[in-house]
Amino acid sequence: MSRGKLNWLITIPEDGSLPLQGVAPILIQWPPGIHPADTLQDPGCSLIRLEGFHPEAGKVMSVLESIGFQGAFSVSALPAGEPPYLVAHIQTPAGPRQLRTP
């Protein structure tokens, strides 16, 4: 994929579907050199932790283990048929905030 001067490899298929309805991660590989995030101004926000909620929580954990994921991420099971979602806990200059995917 590319945008402007940036180019990267990403594990999203042509149809745009996300693994496990967006609760499992996509992978991005940037080319060697300066990472684009290194050029951004620090807004004073940081991710504290990320929570996932999915009817197949065990499957999400298996995907994370298979890619060697390490980080503050927990997955909780939802009843069958409930839509999966994520909750990001972010420390902002105005205090902690939560963002939830639909």
TORPA-4810 file (N, C-alpha, C, O; in nm, 3 decimals):
<nodes>
NODE_1_0.085_-0.118_0.000_0.000_0.000_0.000_0.089_0.123_0.000_0.208_0.116_0.029_M
NODE_2_0.028_0.235_-0.033_0.103_0.361_-0.031_0.008_0.478_-0.010_-0.111_0.472_-0.041_S
NODE_3_0.065_0.583_0.043_-0.005_0.711_0.057_0.102_0.819_0.049_0.193_0.823_0.132_R
NODE_4_0.090_0.905_-0.048_0.192_1.008_-0.066_0.328_0.945_-0.085_0.347_0.862_-0.174_G
NODE_5_0.425_0.985_-0.001_0.561_0.931_-0.010_0.579_0.802_0.070_0.687_0.742_0.066_K
NODE_6_0.477_0.758_0.143_0.488_0.640_0.228_0.447_0.514_0.153_0.350_0.514_0.076_L
NODE_7_0.521_0.406_0.176_0.490_0.275_0.120_0.508_0.170_0.229_0.599_0.182_0.311_N
NODE_8_0.423_0.067_0.231_0.434_-0.037_0.331_0.367_-0.164_0.282_0.289_-0.162_0.186_W
NODE_9_0.398_-0.274_0.348_0.332_-0.402_0.324_0.232_-0.423_0.436_0.260_-0.389_0.551_L
NODE_10_0.115_-0.479_0.405_0.011_-0.496_0.505_-0.065_-0.627_0.477_-0.077_-0.669_0.362_I
NODE_11_-0.114_-0.690_0.583_-0.180_-0.821_0.568_-0.332_-0.811_0.557_-0.403_-0.897_0.608_T
NODE_12_-0.382_-0.709_0.490_-0.526_-0.700_0.464_-0.551_-0.754_0.323_-0.489_-0.707_0.228_I
NODE_13_-0.641_-0.851_0.310_-0.669_-0.903_0.175_-0.737_-0.799_0.087_-0.787_-0.697_0.135_P
NODE_14_-0.739_-0.826_-0.042_-0.799_-0.734_-0.141_-0.943_-0.695_-0.105_-0.984_-0.582_-0.132_E
NODE_15_-1.019_-0.788_-0.044_-1.159_-0.757_-0.012_-1.174_-0.668_0.111_-1.286_-0.629_0.145_D
NODE_16_-1.063_-0.635_0.179_-1.067_-0.545_0.294_-1.112_-0.608_0.424_-1.126_-0.537_0.524_G
NODE_17_-1.136_-0.739_0.426_-1.182_-0.804_0.549_-1.071_-0.802_0.654_-0.953_-0.808_0.621_S
NODE_18_-1.111_-0.794_0.780_-1.016_-0.792_0.891_-1.022_-0.924_0.967_-1.130_-0.983_0.980_L
NODE_19_-0.907_-0.972_1.018_-0.907_-1.099_1.089_-0.992_-1.095_1.215_-0.980_-1.004_1.298_P
NODE_20_-1.079_-1.195_1.228_-1.168_-1.208_1.343_-1.244_-1.078_1.371_-1.249_-1.029_1.484_L
NODE_21_-1.302_-1.024_1.265_-1.384_-0.903_1.268_-1.312_-0.783_1.330_-1.374_-0.699_1.394_Q
NODE_22_-1.180_-0.775_1.309_-1.102_-0.660_1.354_-1.045_-0.671_1.493_-0.976_-0.580_1.538_G
NODE_23_-1.071_-0.782_1.564_-1.016_-0.797_1.698_-0.874_-0.854_1.694_-0.792_-0.820_1.779_V
NODE_24_-0.844_-0.940_1.597_-0.707_-0.987_1.578_-0.634_-0.881_1.494_-0.696_-0.814_1.412_A
NODE_25_-0.503_-0.867_1.514_-0.432_-0.759_1.446_-0.403_-0.787_1.299_-0.394_-0.902_1.255_P
NODE_26_-0.389_-0.678_1.226_-0.328_-0.685_1.093_-0.179_-0.656_1.115_-0.142_-0.598_1.217_I
NODE_27_-0.096_-0.696_1.022_0.047_-0.673_1.035_0.093_-0.575_0.929_0.050_-0.581_0.814_L
NODE_28_0.181_-0.484_0.969_0.237_-0.384_0.878_0.389_-0.396_0.882_0.448_-0.406_0.989_I
NODE_29_0.450_-0.395_0.765_0.596_-0.394_0.756_0.638_-0.269_0.682_0.604_-0.249_0.565_Q
NODE_30_0.713_-0.184_0.751_0.766_-0.063_0.690_0.900_-0.093_0.628_0.973_-0.179_0.678_W
NODE_31_0.936_-0.026_0.520_1.069_-0.047_0.461_1.177_0.004_0.557_1.148_0.084_0.646_P
NODE_32_1.301_-0.042_0.538_1.411_0.006_0.623_1.425_0.158_0.615_1.393_0.221_0.514_P
NODE_33_1.473_0.214_0.723_1.493_0.359_0.727_1.416_0.419_0.842_1.388_0.351_0.941_G
NODE_34_1.383_0.544_0.831_1.310_0.615_0.937_1.166_0.569_0.938_1.099_0.568_0.834_I
NODE_35_1.116_0.532_1.057_0.976_0.493_1.072_0.891_0.621_1.065_0.929_0.722_1.124_H
NODE_36_0.778_0.617_0.995_0.694_0.738_0.983_0.654_0.798_1.118_0.639_0.919_1.128_P
NODE_37_0.635_0.717_1.220_0.595_0.769_1.351_0.704_0.857_1.412_0.675_0.945_1.492_A
NODE_38_0.829_0.833_1.373_0.940_0.913_1.426_0.935_1.059_1.380_1.000_1.145_1.439_D
NODE_39_0.858_1.087_1.276_0.850_1.223_1.223_0.729_1.301_1.278_0.712_1.418_1.247_T
NODE_40_0.646_1.234_1.359_0.526_1.299_1.412_0.556_1.372_1.542_0.644_1.332_1.619_L
NODE_41_0.483_1.480_1.566_0.493_1.553_1.691_0.425_1.471_1.801_0.321_1.410_1.776_Q
NODE_42_0.481_1.469_1.921_0.422_1.395_2.034_0.304_1.474_2.089_0.323_1.583_2.142_D
NODE_43_0.179_1.419_2.079_0.062_1.490_2.130_0.041_1.472_2.280_-0.053_1.528_2.337_P
NODE_44_0.129_1.395_2.346_0.115_1.374_2.490_0.016_1.266_2.527_-0.028_1.259_2.642_G
NODE_45_-0.020_1.181_2.432_-0.113_1.070_2.458_-0.038_0.938_2.449_0.056_0.924_2.370_C
NODE_46_-0.080_0.841_2.530_-0.018_0.709_2.521_-0.123_0.602_2.548_-0.215_0.620_2.628_S
NODE_47_-0.106_0.490_2.478_-0.196_0.376_2.497_-0.158_0.306_2.626_-0.044_0.264_2.644_L
NODE_48_-0.254_0.295_2.717_-0.231_0.226_2.844_-0.252_0.077_2.825_-0.167_-0.004_2.863_I
NODE_49_-0.365_0.042_2.767_-0.394_-0.099_2.737_-0.506_-0.107_2.635_-0.576_-0.009_2.609_R
NODE_50_-0.519_-0.225_2.578_-0.621_-0.250_2.478_-0.696_-0.376_2.518_-0.636_-0.476_2.558_L
NODE_51_-0.828_-0.371_2.509_-0.911_-0.487_2.541_-0.989_-0.529_2.418_-1.039_-0.445_2.343_E
NODE_52_-1.000_-0.659_2.398_-1.080_-0.713_2.290_-1.194_-0.795_2.346_-1.180_-0.859_2.451_G
NODE_53_-1.306_-0.793_2.279_-1.423_-0.871_2.318_-1.472_-0.944_2.194_-1.502_-0.881_2.092_F
NODE_54_-1.481_-1.078_2.203_-1.511_-1.158_2.085_-1.577_-1.289_2.128_-1.539_-1.346_2.230_H
NODE_55_-1.675_-1.339_2.051_-1.737_-1.468_2.084_-1.638_-1.585_2.081_-1.659_-1.687_2.146_P
NODE_56_-1.530_-1.569_2.004_-1.427_-1.674_1.996_-1.295_-1.620_2.052_-1.195_-1.612_1.982_E
NODE_57_-1.297_-1.584_2.181_-1.180_-1.524_2.246_-1.058_-1.616_2.236_-0.946_-1.567_2.218_A
NODE_58_-1.077_-1.746_2.247_-0.966_-1.841_2.237_-0.899_-1.837_2.101_-0.777_-1.852_2.091_G
NODE_59_-0.978_-1.818_1.998_-0.923_-1.810_1.862_-0.838_-1.683_1.847_-0.732_-1.685_1.784_K
NODE_60_-0.885_-1.573_1.905_-0.808_-1.447_1.902_-0.674_-1.468_1.972_-0.570_-1.428_1.920_V
NODE_61_-0.677_-1.531_2.090_-0.554_-1.555_2.165_-0.459_-1.645_2.086_-0.337_-1.625_2.090_M
NODE_62_-0.512_-1.744_2.016_-0.427_-1.832_1.934_-0.356_-1.755_1.824_-0.238_-1.778_1.798_S
NODE_63_-0.428_-1.662_1.761_-0.365_-1.579_1.657_-0.253_-1.495_1.719_-0.144_-1.485_1.662_V
NODE_64_-0.280_-1.434_1.834_-0.178_-1.351_1.900_-0.055_-1.434_1.937_0.058_-1.389_1.916_L
NODE_65_-0.076_-1.552_1.990_0.036_-1.639_2.025_0.115_-1.680_1.901_0.238_-1.687_1.906_E
NODE_66_0.046_-1.705_1.790_0.113_-1.751_1.668_0.205_-1.645_1.608_0.300_-1.679_1.538_S
NODE_67_0.178_-1.517_1.635_0.264_-1.411_1.582_0.362_-1.358_1.687_0.437_-1.264_1.661_I
NODE_68_0.361_-1.419_1.807_0.453_-1.377_1.912_0.419_-1.243_1.973_0.508_-1.170_2.017_G
NODE_69_0.289_-1.209_1.975_0.246_-1.080_2.029_0.282_-1.067_2.176_0.265_-1.161_2.254_F
NODE_70_0.331_-0.949_2.214_0.358_-0.916_2.353_0.304_-0.776_2.376_0.333_-0.685_2.299_Q
NODE_71_0.228_-0.757_2.480_0.176_-0.625_2.510_0.057_-0.632_2.602_0.011_-0.740_2.638_G
NODE_72_0.007_-0.516_2.639_-0.105_-0.505_2.732_-0.236_-0.519_2.656_-0.302_-0.420_2.624_A
NODE_73_-0.273_-0.643_2.628_-0.397_-0.672_2.555_-0.464_-0.791_2.619_-0.402_-0.896_2.638_F
NODE_74_-0.591_-0.777_2.652_-0.668_-0.889_2.706_-0.789_-0.912_2.616_-0.839_-0.820_2.552_S
NODE_75_-0.834_-1.037_2.612_-0.949_-1.073_2.530_-1.051_-1.141_2.619_-1.019_-1.236_2.691_V
NODE_76_-1.174_-1.093_2.615_-1.284_-1.151_2.691_-1.387_-1.209_2.597_-1.412_-1.155_2.489_S
NODE_77_-1.445_-1.320_2.639_-1.546_-1.387_2.556_-1.679_-1.313_2.560_-1.719_-1.260_2.664_A
NODE_78_-1.746_-1.310_2.446_-1.882_-1.258_2.435_-1.975_-1.375_2.405_-1.930_-1.477_2.354_L
NODE_79_-2.104_-1.362_2.436_-2.198_-1.466_2.396_-2.203_-1.477_2.243_-2.184_-1.379_2.172_P
NODE_80_-2.229_-1.598_2.195_-2.240_-1.622_2.050_-2.340_-1.524_1.989_-2.447_-1.500_2.045_A
NODE_81_-2.303_-1.469_1.875_-2.391_-1.375_1.805_-2.370_-1.230_1.842_-2.418_-1.141_1.771_G
NODE_82_-2.299_-1.202_1.951_-2.271_-1.063_1.989_-2.160_-1.008_1.899_-2.065_-1.080_1.869_E
NODE_83_-2.171_-0.883_1.856_-2.066_-0.828_1.769_-1.937_-0.800_1.846_-1.941_-0.745_1.956_P
NODE_84_-1.822_-0.838_1.791_-1.693_-0.811_1.854_-1.663_-0.661_1.859_-1.714_-0.584_1.779_P
NODE_85_-1.580_-0.622_1.956_-1.537_-0.482_1.963_-1.407_-0.471_2.042_-1.365_-0.565_2.110_Y
NODE_86_-1.344_-0.355_2.032_-1.221_-0.322_2.103_-1.244_-0.201_2.191_-1.326_-0.115_2.159_L
NODE_87_-1.171_-0.194_2.302_-1.171_-0.075_2.388_-1.025_-0.037_2.411_-0.948_-0.116_2.465_V
NODE_88_-0.988_0.086_2.371_-0.853_0.138_2.393_-0.858_0.230_2.514_-0.942_0.320_2.522_A
NODE_89_-0.767_0.208_2.608_-0.752_0.294_2.726_-0.631_0.382_2.699_-0.518_0.334_2.687_H
NODE_90_-0.655_0.514_2.691_-0.552_0.609_2.649_-0.532_0.715_2.757_-0.629_0.772_2.808_I
NODE_91_-0.407_0.741_2.790_-0.374_0.850_2.881_-0.356_0.974_2.796_-0.272_0.977_2.706_Q
NODE_92_-0.434_1.078_2.825_-0.426_1.204_2.752_-0.383_1.314_2.847_-0.385_1.294_2.969_T
NODE_93_-0.343_1.430_2.796_-0.312_1.542_2.885_-0.430_1.580_2.974_-0.410_1.637_3.082_P
NODE_94_-0.553_1.550_2.932_-0.672_1.582_3.012_-0.715_1.465_3.101_-0.822_1.470_3.162_A
NODE_95_-0.632_1.360_3.109_-0.666_1.245_3.192_-0.696_1.122_3.108_-0.694_1.129_2.985_G
NODE_96_-0.723_1.009_3.173_-0.748_0.885_3.098_-0.880_0.890_3.021_-0.979_0.947_3.068_P
NODE_97_-0.880_0.831_2.905_-1.000_0.823_2.821_-1.012_0.682_2.764_-0.913_0.608_2.757_R
NODE_98_-1.133_0.645_2.724_-1.158_0.517_2.659_-1.221_0.542_2.523_-1.308_0.627_2.508_Q
NODE_99_-1.174_0.466_2.425_-1.232_0.468_2.291_-1.279_0.328_2.260_-1.206_0.231_2.280_L
NODE_100_-1.404_0.317_2.211_-1.459_0.185_2.178_-1.494_0.181_2.030_-1.551_0.276_1.976_R
NODE_101_-1.459_0.069_1.966_-1.500_0.049_1.827_-1.648_0.015_1.829_-1.701_-0.031_1.930_T
NODE_102_-1.714_0.038_1.716_-1.857_0.009_1.712_-1.889_-0.137_1.735_-2.006_-0.176_1.735_P
</nodes>
